[in-house]
């Protein structure tokens, strides 16, 4: 891949799709292991007129693969699920000498900080067995923080920024988000999916009858370069 390009490696949740970056690169690759997420990415790209992204099914374990060479790699809320040392070594072969990584993490809707988020957690608790309430632990949950891992990688120069803002959700967007996380909620619910959606809708509307909910967000951005 030549020219200004980016490689997107992310858990392609609809709420976190990186389409705004497309206007700033000539070509890009979106990588995700889930066919449903790639289908949703295709749909959103078509709706938004984004034509310069190639969508590829794969995981971080497949890197470096044959994806090409890039000036920028961006990752959303997914790096902590990966074998970080392996990924950074592989990206050392894929990213140009003057290139960079951008690792972006923001607040998790499933970690309650408001009454309506607590209602989501309570509803999921009612419908899921205890062992499935939060899914399996990320690979990096007991390891060093990202910044320390980056410091011993090819991308050892790290800049950290935190941006705080508010994000508004509708009930439909909330349910869509819950179905797009690493917890396979749709499959776990099975025939109880409709009952879950009805229960969640009732719980949320009891908090705000208009159906508009505000989430306080703290967005952390780690930008890592070789020099």
Backbone as a ProteinNet text record, in pm:
[ID]
protein_1_A
[PRIMARY]
XXXXXXXXXXXXXXXXXXXXXXXXXXXXXXXXXXXXXXXXXXXXXXXXXXXXXXXXXXXXXXXXXXXXXXXXXXXXXXXXXXXXXXXXXXXXXXXXXXXXXXXXXXXXXXXXXXXXXXXXXXXXXXXXXXXXXXXXXXXXXXXXXXXXXXXXXXXXXXXXXXXXXXXXXXXXXXXXXXXXXXXXXXXXXXXXXXXXXXXXXXXXXXXXXXXXXXXXXXXXXXXXXXX
[TERTIARY]
85.9	0	89.3	66.7	149.6	68.3	141	72.3	29.6	-28.1	-73.4	-177	-148	-237.8	-245.8	-353.8	-369.3	-414.6	-377.6	-428.2	-511.3	-634.2	-721	-734.3	-698.7	-713.1	-797.9	-919.7	-1008.5	-1123.6	-1183.3	-1307.7	-1415.5	-1467.4	-1542.6	-1684.8	-1698.5	-1829.8	-1885	-2013.1	-2068.1	-2047	-2053.5	-2037.5	-1895.1	-1799.4	-1659.5	-1593.1	-1671.4	-1613.2	-1533.7	-1414.9	-1324.3	-1340.5	-1461.8	-1481.6	-1433.2	-1438.5	-1388	-1243	-1163.6	-1023.7	-1010.3	-1110.2	-1099.3	-1070.4	-1120.7	-1099.8	-955.5	-875.1	-739	-633.6	-675.1	-581.3	-623.2	-526.2	-560.1	-621.9	-568.6	-620.3	-609.6	-695.2	-690.1	-738.2	-700.6	-745.3	-811.7	-930.8	-999.7	-994.1	-943.3	-923.2	-1008.4	-1083.7	-1166.4	-1192.9	-1198.1	-1219.5	-1364.5	-1459.3	-1599.8	-1669.5	-1725.8	-1796.9	-1910.2	-1984.5	-2095.1	-2046	-1931.3	-1876.3	-1830	-1772	-1729.1	-1849.5	-1956.1	-2077.4	-2134.1	-2132.6	-2181.5	-2091	-1959.2	-1865.4	-1891.2	-1913.7	-1948.3	-2073.3	-2174.7	-2301.3	-2282.7	-2211	-2190.9	-2104.9	-2003.6	-1920.1	-2003.8	-2092.5	-2179.4	-2271.5	-2329.2	-2420.1	-2349.2	-2220.3	-2146.6	-2061.3	-2070.6	-1995.9	-1846.6	-1802.6	-1660	-1619.9	-1526.5	-1491	-1343.5	-1264	-1119.6	-1071.1	-1162.3	-1126.6	-1146.9	-1047.1	-1055.5	-1081.3	-1185.6	-1221.9	-1170.7	-1099	-1034	-1070.7	-1107.9	-1133.3	-1001.7	-972.6	-849.7	-835.8	-735.2	-712.6	-569.1	-540.8	-404.6	-304.7	-351.1	-261.1	-212.7	-283.7	-247.3	-136.7	-103.7	-4.2	136.1	226.6	209.9	128.7	119.6	37.1	83.1	-12	17.3	-64.9	-86.1	-171.2	-101.6	30.4	102.8	182.2	230.3	304.7	225.4	234.1	145.1	219.7	160.3	212	145.4	28.9	-43.9	-123.9	-116.2	-200.7	-282.4	-412.7	-497.6	-570.4	-584.5	-657	-753.3	-875.5	-972.9	-963.6	-1076.4	-1080.3	-1057	-935.3	-908.2	-766.1	-672.2	-532.6	-511.9	-591	-574.8	-616.3	-686.5	-724.3	-614.6	-514.7	-415.8	-292	-212.4	-75.4	4.4	17.3	65.4	208.5	294	432.9	440.4	362	360.5	311.2	203.6	145.7	243.8	309	401	523.5	570	681.3	640	520.3	470.5	451	397.3	375.7	507.2	611.5	744	787.4	737.3	767	672	558	452.1	446	491.7	478.8	606.6	592.5	707.3	793.1	918.5	1010.6	957.8	890.1	836.1	688.8	641.5	501.3	474.1	348.8	307.6	193.9	175.5	60.2	-25.4	-156.6	-248.3	-340.6	-330.6	-411.7	-511	-638.3	-743.7	-834.6	-852.3	-942.8	-1034.9	-1161.7	-1253.4	-1334.9	-1430.9	-1512.6	-1590	-1620.3	-1692.9	-1836.7	-1929.6	-2071.1	-2115.8	-2046.4	-2083.5	-2026.7	-1948.1	-1897.7	-1977.4	-2075.9	-2173.1	-2111.5	-2144.1	-2108.2	-2229.9	-2343.3	-2468.3	-2582.2	-2697.7	-2811.3	-2855.2	-2852.9	-2900.1	-2801.4	-2672.2	-2574.5	-2588.1	-2621.3	-2645.4	-2766.6	-2867	-2984.8	-2949.6	-2856.1	-2809.3	-2742.3	-2652.8	-2581.6	-2679.1	-2777.9	-2875.3	-2958.2	-2997.3	-3077.8	-2998.1	-2873.2	-2789.6	-2770.3	-2756.3	-2735.8	-2856.1	-2975.7	-3096.7	-3105.4	-3049.9	-3068.6	-2950.6	-2835.2	-2717.2	-2672.2	-2615.7	-2557	-2436.8	-2405.1	-2294.5	-2163.5	-2129.7	-2002.7	-1995.3	-2110.3	-2112.4	-2144.4	-2147.9	-2190	-2089.7	-1963.2	-1861.3	-1770.8	-1792.1	-1707.2	-1571.4	-1484.1	-1351.5	-1264.5	-1162	-1074.8	-981.6	-952.8	-856.5	-719.9	-643.5	-510.6	-421.4	-440.4	-352.8	-406.7	-514.5	-579	-487.2	-390.8	-301.1	-156.5	-137.5	-3.9	25	141	178.1	89.6	80.4	0.4	57.1	-27.6	13.2	141.6	153.5	270.2	400.7	397.9	519.1	552.8	448.7	471.3	526.3	470.7	519.3	664.5	704.5	839.8	947.9	913.5	1011.9	987.4	908.6	873.2	945.8	928.4	986.1	929.4	814.1	747.5	756.7	878.3	903	879	859.7	833.1	682.2	629.4	484.2	437.9	332.1	266.4	124.9	85	-48.2	-132.3	-255.2	-350.6	-484.4	-557	-690.7	-788	-895.2	-999.1	-1130.1	-1194.5	-1320.5	-1435.4	-1543.2	-1661.2	-1781.9	-1896.7	-2019.3	-2068.6	-2121.9	-2172.9	-2319	-2404.6	-2547.4	-2585.2	-2668.4	-2713.6	-2866.1	-2917.8	-3059	-3067.7	-3187.4	-3203.7	-3159.8	-3195.8	-3156.2	-3004.2	-2936.2	-2790	-2728.3	-2788.7	-2737.6	-2745.2	-2859.4	-2875.8	-2779.5	-2763.5	-2669	-2527.4	-2490.6	-2357.2	-2338.5	-2436.9	-2425.2	-2405.8	-2463	-2449.3	-2316.7	-2239	-2116.2	-1988.8	-2001.4	-1883.6	-1826.6	-1716.5	-1652.8	-1740.1	-1835.5	-1930.7	-2034.4	-2047.8	-2142.6	-2286.3	-2335.7	-2464.6	-2578.2	-2580.5	-2688.6	-2698	-2584.3	-2583.8	-2621.9	-2572.2	-2601.5	-2749	-2811.9	-2954.2	-3041.9	-3003.4	-3082.2	-3226.5	-3319.8	-3462.6	-3510.2	-3425.9	-3464.9	-3425.6	-3379.3	-3332.2	-3442.9	-3560.4	-3670	-3709.1	-3716.5	-3751.9	-3647.4	-3520.5	-3413.3	-3427.5	-3449.7	-3462.2	-3582.5	-3692.2	-3810.6	-3784.3	-3717	-3687.9	-3592.6	-3491.6	-3396	-3463.4	-3547.3	-3619.6	-3706.2	-3777.6	-3862.9	-3779.4	-3666.4	-3581.4	-3525.3	-3482.5	-3424.7	-3530.6	-3647.3	-3753.2	-3804.7	-3790.6	-3830.7	-3736.6	-3616.3	-3518.4	-3532.1	-3552.5	-3572.6	-3677.6	-3801.6	-3908.4	-3882.2	-3793.6	-3763	-3671.5	-3594.7	-3506.3	-3373.9	-3324.8	-3194.1	-3107.2	-2987.5	-2903.8	-2762.5	-2706	-2575.4	-2471.1	-2361.3	-2250.1	-2129.5	-2072.2	-1946.8	-1831.2	-1751.8	-1647.3	-1510.4	-1415.8	-1275.3	-1200.7	-1156.3	-1091.6	-940.5	-872.8	-727.3	-667.1	-569.5	-501.4	-351.9	-297.6	-153.6	-99.4	-12.4	51.1	196	235.3	368	444	570.1	657	790.9	871.1	1004	1101.4	1090.3	1186.5	1115.8
-118.8	0	123.5	212.3	331.6	455.9	568.7	693.9	697.7	810.6	818.8	710.8	622.4	509.9	478.2	416.1	372.3	228.9	156.9	22.2	25.6	-12.3	-7.3	-146.3	-162.7	-290.1	-261.8	-310.6	-271.3	-369.2	-377.2	-450	-361.4	-397.2	-301.3	-279	-242.7	-207.8	-89.7	-91.8	17.8	155.8	165.2	297.3	349.2	259.4	300.7	292.5	279.7	267	391.2	374.8	488.4	554.5	565.8	622.7	766.7	848.9	986	992.8	888.8	889	871.1	815.7	782.6	905.3	1020.1	1141.8	1189.7	1136.2	1183.4	1087.8	978.4	882	847.9	800.4	761.5	623	531.5	396.6	347.2	251.9	196.4	52.3	-21	-158.4	-168.2	-225.1	-251.6	-400.6	-439.1	-579.9	-615.8	-725.5	-771.1	-920.3	-997.5	-1141.9	-1183.1	-1091.4	-1128.4	-1091.9	-1189.6	-1160.4	-1059.7	-1068.5	-975.7	-832.2	-813.5	-679.6	-624.1	-710.4	-666.1	-631.8	-709.3	-678.1	-542.7	-516.3	-387.7	-274.9	-300.8	-199.4	-169.2	-273.2	-253.2	-166.9	-198.3	-125.1	21.6	46.4	184.7	260.4	192.3	258.1	299.6	211.7	244.2	360.9	358.5	466.2	600.8	599.6	724.4	761.2	681.6	712.7	692.6	604.3	575.6	465.2	495.8	400.2	360.5	415.7	390.5	295.8	210	114.6	-27.8	-111.5	-253.5	-328.1	-410.5	-480.6	-624	-666.5	-796.9	-870.5	-997.6	-1078.3	-1136.2	-1114.1	-1164.5	-1113.2	-1163.3	-1121.5	-1075.5	-1026.2	-980.7	-1095.1	-1218.1	-1333.3	-1358.2	-1300.7	-1321	-1226.3	-1128.2	-1029.5	-1089.2	-1046.8	-935.3	-968.1	-1091.5	-1124.5	-1056.1	-1035.3	-970.8	-843.9	-773.2	-654.3	-535.5	-530.3	-419	-342.1	-222.5	-132.5	-4.4	52.2	161.5	274.4	392.1	507.9	523.6	464.9	478.1	351.8	305.6	195.9	249.4	229.5	273	152.8	152.2	47.2	110.6	61.6	109.2	29.3	0.4	-66.2	-217.1	-254.4	-394.9	-439.2	-348.1	-385.7	-475.9	-453.1	-531.9	-677.2	-709.9	-848.8	-924.3	-856	-916	-963.8	-1044.5	-1071.6	-947.8	-854	-721.2	-723.4	-803.8	-809.4	-861.7	-966.2	-1021	-916.7	-848.3	-749.1	-636.5	-585.7	-474.1	-515.9	-638.1	-687.1	-698.2	-751.5	-763.5	-626.5	-532.1	-398.3	-328.4	-367.3	-311.9	-341.5	-451.9	-487.5	-419.8	-376	-326.2	-174.4	-105	40.4	106.1	208.9	280.4	340	369.6	423	550.6	633.5	757.9	743.6	619.8	596	597.4	568.3	577	480.2	454.8	381.9	478.2	459.9	534.7	432.6	421.6	327.7	409.6	387.1	471	386.5	430.1	364.2	468.3	432.3	524	448.2	516.2	456.9	337.5	243.8	123.4	136.5	124.7	141	38.8	-75.1	-180.4	-159.9	-54.4	-22	96.9	72.6	177.4	297.4	416.2	540	632.1	587.9	664.2	567	616.7	527.2	445.3	504.1	428	318.1	341.4	235.4	124.2	160.9	60.1	-24.8	38	-37	-139.1	-103.7	-198.7	-317.8	-288.4	-395.2	-485.1	-425.5	-503.4	-592.9	-540.7	-619.4	-735.9	-709.4	-819.4	-925.2	-883	-977.3	-1070.3	-1016.2	-1098	-1203.9	-1173.9	-1263	-1356	-1329.2	-1409.2	-1487.3	-1606.1	-1684.7	-1609.4	-1628.7	-1552	-1558.9	-1673.2	-1686.9	-1611.7	-1560.8	-1492.2	-1344.3	-1291.7	-1153.2	-1054.2	-1088.9	-995.6	-1055.7	-1183.5	-1246.1	-1282.8	-1337.8	-1376.4	-1253	-1267.9	-1155	-1127.6	-1000.8	-967.8	-1026	-1052.1	-1109.7	-1020.4	-888.3	-794.5	-750.9	-816.4	-766.9	-773	-866.5	-878.7	-842.6	-786.6	-750.9	-603.9	-559.5	-418	-328.8	-200.3	-108.4	-95	-48.9	-34.7	46	155	242.9	170	80.5	6.8	-96.4	-159	-255.3	-184.2	-68.3	9.1	51.6	81.5	132	31.2	-96.7	-199.4	-254.7	-184.6	-226.8	-139.6	-167.3	-77.1	64.8	81.2	211.8	261.4	293.7	318.1	461.6	552.2	691.6	714.2	739.4	740.4	875.6	925.6	1047.1	1010.1	1053.9	1021	1147.4	1140.6	1250.7	1193	1270.8	1231.1	1343.2	1307.9	1404.1	1363.2	1458	1429.6	1500.2	1426.8	1482.1	1396.6	1429.4	1354	1291.7	1170.4	1099	1063	1085.6	1060.3	929.8	851.6	723.5	719.9	650.1	612	466.6	420.4	280.5	186	217.1	133.8	126.3	238.7	240.8	161.4	171.9	99.2	-50.9	-98.6	-241.4	-287.7	-208.9	-243.4	-253.8	-162.6	-166.8	-294.1	-328	-445.6	-572.7	-576.4	-693.7	-694.8	-588.8	-579.1	-591.2	-617	-627.5	-768.6	-789	-920.7	-1025.1	-982.6	-1075.3	-1112	-1240.6	-1279.2	-1278.4	-1161.4	-1147.5	-1204.5	-1176.5	-1224.5	-1378	-1444.8	-1591.9	-1642	-1577.8	-1621.9	-1606.2	-1504.1	-1482.4	-1584	-1620.6	-1717.4	-1672.5	-1758.4	-1729.9	-1620.3	-1581.2	-1476.8	-1337.5	-1326.9	-1198.1	-1093.1	-1126.7	-1029.5	-986.8	-1082.8	-1050	-958.8	-983.8	-898	-756.2	-741.1	-607.8	-534.1	-605.2	-541.2	-498.9	-585.3	-552.8	-434.3	-432.4	-322.1	-192.2	-198.3	-78.3	-23	-110.7	-67.8	-3.8	-65.9	-13.1	123.9	139.8	267.8	377.3	344	444.7	488.5	402	442.1	547.6	554.4	655.1	782.6	768.7	884.1	848.2	895.2	859.8	902.7	1000.3	1045.5	945.3	869.5	769.9	825.6	930.9	989.4	983.1	926.5	901.1	953.7	1017.2	1080.3	1001.4	971.2	899.3	991.9	1005.9	1082.1	997.1	1052.4	976.1	1035.3	949.9	987.8	909.7	979.3	917.5	929	814.2	811.8	777.9	856.7	833.5	817.9	702.3	678.6	682.4	776.9	787.3	743.2	639.3	580.6	583.4	625.5	632.5	566.1	549.1	489.3	589.1	714.9	817.2	927.2
0	0	0	-92.5	-104.4	-74.5	-54.6	-24.8	120.7	166.8	304.4	330.4	419.7	442	588.9	628.1	764.8	767.7	871.8	893.9	1019.9	1012.2	1128.6	1187.2	1311.7	1380.3	1502.8	1503	1612.6	1622.2	1740.4	1755.4	1698	1582	1500.8	1549.9	1674.4	1725.7	1648.7	1610.5	1530.4	1590.4	1722.6	1784.9	1776.8	1745.4	1747.6	1611	1504.9	1372.4	1336	1277.8	1256.3	1120.2	1070.4	937.4	923.5	1027.8	1010.3	964.9	992.8	949.3	798.6	735.1	593.3	507.6	548	469.3	474.5	566.1	584.8	529.5	466.5	409.7	267.5	188.2	50.9	46	127.7	135.3	278.6	313.7	448.5	445.7	549.1	568.2	704.4	708.1	833.9	862	976.6	1011.4	1131.8	1120.4	1231.6	1215.1	1324.6	1312.6	1294.7	1319.8	1320.5	1188.8	1117.6	992	1008.9	1119.9	1140.8	1153.4	1218.5	1233.7	1099.2	1016.8	884.4	797.5	809.4	734.4	775.2	905.7	954.4	907.4	904.9	856.7	710	629.2	487.8	474.6	554.9	546.2	581.9	692.9	734.5	633.9	578.5	477.9	358.3	314.2	200.8	234.3	354.2	395.2	400.6	438.2	454.9	333.7	228.6	106.4	119.2	209.2	227.3	129.8	40.3	-65.1	-64.5	24.8	20.3	130	180.1	283.9	232.7	252.3	221.9	352.4	355.9	478.9	473	575.4	577.2	705.8	690.7	808.8	859	985.6	1044.2	1185.7	1255.2	1392.7	1410.5	1529.3	1557.2	1548.6	1570.6	1561.9	1420	1319.8	1179.4	1132.8	1213.6	1172.3	1175.2	1085.4	991.1	866.3	825.4	710.5	583.5	492.9	363.9	345.7	453.8	446.8	382.5	387.1	327.7	430.8	390.6	478.7	497.3	615.8	653.2	722.3	712.3	785.4	921.3	936	1062.4	1089.3	1213.4	1261.4	1378.1	1374.4	1485.2	1543.1	1672.7	1742.9	1840.6	1841.5	1938	2066.4	2125.8	2255.1	2236.9	2198.6	2167.3	2199.3	2215.6	2231.3	2353	2459.1	2581.3	2565.1	2454.5	2429	2354	2305.2	2216.3	2291.8	2223.9	2267.6	2227.3	2318.5	2282.5	2229.7	2291.2	2245	2101.6	2072.8	1936.2	1836.5	1872.3	1781.5	1754	1856.2	1837.4	1756.2	1775.4	1694.5	1548.6	1524.8	1387.7	1323.5	1399.4	1344.6	1316.2	1387.3	1357.5	1215.4	1159.1	1020.4	922	969.8	881	871.8	976.5	983.4	933.3	848.9	794.9	906.4	874.1	974.1	1039.2	960.6	1013.8	1054.5	1060.1	1092	1241.9	1276.3	1416.6	1445.1	1574	1624.8	1705.6	1699.1	1785.8	1851.9	1983.7	2060.4	2140.7	2115.9	2171.9	2261	2383.1	2476.5	2538.8	2548.3	2614.8	2718.5	2777.4	2882	2827.1	2915.2	2877.8	2924.4	2830.7	2864.1	2967.7	2974.7	3068.3	3208.2	3228.8	3361.3	3413.5	3498	3533.8	3602.9	3552	3619.3	3630.2	3577.1	3583.3	3614.5	3660.3	3688.6	3567.1	3448.1	3332.2	3293.5	3314.3	3289.9	3394.5	3517.5	3619.4	3583	3522.3	3479	3372.3	3283.6	3182.8	3250.4	3345.6	3416.3	3491.8	3556.9	3633.7	3541.6	3425.6	3332.2	3275.6	3239.4	3190.7	3299.2	3423.3	3533.5	3548.9	3523.5	3535.6	3427.1	3309.9	3195.4	3169.3	3228.7	3200.1	3322.8	3297.1	3405.5	3460.8	3589.2	3651.4	3574.7	3517.1	3447	3316.6	3269.2	3140.1	3152.7	3271	3288.2	3232.2	3237.7	3190.5	3084.4	3050.2	2950.5	3008.8	2926.1	2971.7	2992	3074.2	3104.5	2987.6	2959.8	2854.4	2884.5	2777.7	2794.5	2879.8	2870.3	2940.5	3076.4	3123.8	3245.4	3367.3	3367.8	3482.3	3444.4	3326.9	3282.1	3301.8	3256.1	3269.9	3184	3214.6	3133.1	2992.5	2902.1	2762.3	2747.4	2822.8	2806.5	2837.5	2936.2	2970	2861.7	2804.6	2697.3	2573.8	2543	2428.4	2447.4	2569.4	2596.3	2561	2554.9	2519.3	2379.6	2300.4	2164.4	2062.4	1932	1831.3	1840	1905.9	1914.8	2059.4	2101.6	2243.9	2288.2	2193.9	2230.9	2232.8	2351.2	2371.5	2425.9	2365.3	2414.9	2456.9	2575.6	2627.7	2640.9	2592.3	2605.1	2651.4	2730.1	2775.1	2741.4	2673.3	2634.4	2701.5	2767	2835	2763.1	2745.6	2679.3	2714.6	2658.6	2684.2	2553.7	2565.2	2448.6	2475.1	2375.6	2389.9	2320	2387.2	2334.9	2327.9	2226.3	2224.2	2271	2294.6	2336.4	2224.8	2102.3	1989.1	1976.7	1991.3	1983.4	2098.1	2216	2331.8	2310.3	2262.1	2236.7	2127.9	2023.5	1918.1	1970.7	2059.1	2118.6	2201.3	2282.9	2368.6	2286.1	2166.9	2080.9	2004.7	2015.6	1935.8	2019.1	2149.2	2234.3	2231.1	2303.4	2307.5	2377.3	2459	2518.6	2412.4	2375.4	2268.4	2318.7	2351.9	2418.6	2336.2	2206.4	2120.5	2127.2	2120	2124.5	2262.9	2368.4	2503.3	2538.1	2484.5	2513	2441.4	2318.9	2243.8	2227.3	2267.4	2252.1	2347.1	2441.3	2537.5	2490	2368.6	2318	2318.4	2268.6	2264.8	2404.9	2497.2	2635.2	2697.4	2666.8	2718.9	2666.7	2536.6	2478	2535.6	2556.8	2614.7	2758.8	2834.9	2974	2983.6	2896	2897.9	2856.8	2755.4	2711.7	2823.2	2893.3	3004.6	3115.3	3147.5	3254.4	3219	3094	3054	3044.5	2992	2981.2	3118.1	3218.3	3353.4	3409.5	3354.3	3396.3	3314.9	3184	3096	2991.4	3007.4	2914.8	2770.5	2750.2	2614.5	2544.4	2621.5	2562.8	2514.6	2578	2546.1	2670.8	2657.1	2773.9	2750.1	2851.7	2839.5	2917.6	2850	2911.4	2924.2	3043.3	3057.3	3005.1	2915.2	2848.7	2880.8	2912.5	2923.1	2815.3	2712.7	2596.6	2610.7	2622.5	2632.8	2497.5	2453.6	2326.9	2353.9	2316.7	2322.4	2180.8	2153	2021.9	2036.3	1961	1977.2	1846	1852.5	1735.5	1767.7	1665.8	1685.1	1746.3	1705.4	1751.5	1827.7
[MASK]
+++++++++++++++++++++++++++++++++++++++++++++++++++++++++++++++++++++++++++++++++++++++++++++++++++++++++++++++++++++++++++++++++++++++++++++++++++++++++++++++++++++++++++++++++++++++++++++++++++++++++++++++++++++++++++++++++++

